[in-house]
């Protein structure tokens, strides 16, 4: 079986960070968000090839994955470029030449999941990961009949067209990839677009209309890391979950309030760190308070208070309290 990870999005809602780093490489609880996913996939014996659709700053994605997973010889990584962005369906279609009449699991690269992966992969039918949400209009939703998915709607609006709160969680198991690509070709050749893009949801609906049996698969937790507030809340959840695994040096003049993640080579003086903060490698912090925030590598934080903030790599922040979302190589003095 192959795994397919669409990761070509430019991450407009996370700018300015995504001007210089792909969204999927942003640090969440101590490692890039895509590493939370791939760390699970490389240990699944059924998966022998992970195909990653890259686009914006794709060379950085390739470099990171080749370096981090060099020792995993049992899994091959294939990188496919999406040169033009015409939606998720179009992105997945770029992998057609690498999938031939075989099952594939598709997992969006900018989400983090908690679910039984082995159970999902061994389902007898094609399946869609779903979770009940309060705001289904932000997502695709499904309707079911007799235990099977009968209809899929991409980002519905209004109560009359939002009959379900079961959101599609960016997790798909397709038993026959040829049928998927045939449906993708159908929607593109007939210019079937939603929100002016070729949507995977529309292709899957076409598969259902042509007799494909799909079942819903309830997932435990699903974290959308596509905007600053959800990235920070996901960081908080994962730090709390992995609290017992966190290790960091003792800092003589700093108070560390767990759960936190502190990278290698950091200097921290006369500061309070935590709770729920992630700090990248080789970052300097002095006379500051940092809570519920994420700071990148090689940054300099001094004489300030940061709360609910995202600070990029090689950034400098000095001065009074603010709430900040600043990207890489930025310098701010208040």
Helices and strands as residue ranges (DSSP letters): E 2-7, G 12-14, G 17-19, G 23-25, E 27-28, E 31-32, H 33-41, E 49-54, H 58-68, E 76-81, H 88-93, G 96-98, E 104-107, E 111-114, H 117-121, E 126-132, G 136-138, E 140-145, E 148-154, G 159-161, E 166-174, H 177-189, H 200-209, E 214-218, E 221-224, H 228-241, G 243-245, E 254-257, E 260-262, E 267-269, E 271-274, E 277-279, E 284-286, E 289-291, E 294-295, E 300-302, E 305-307, E 310-311, E 316-318, E 325-326, E 331-333
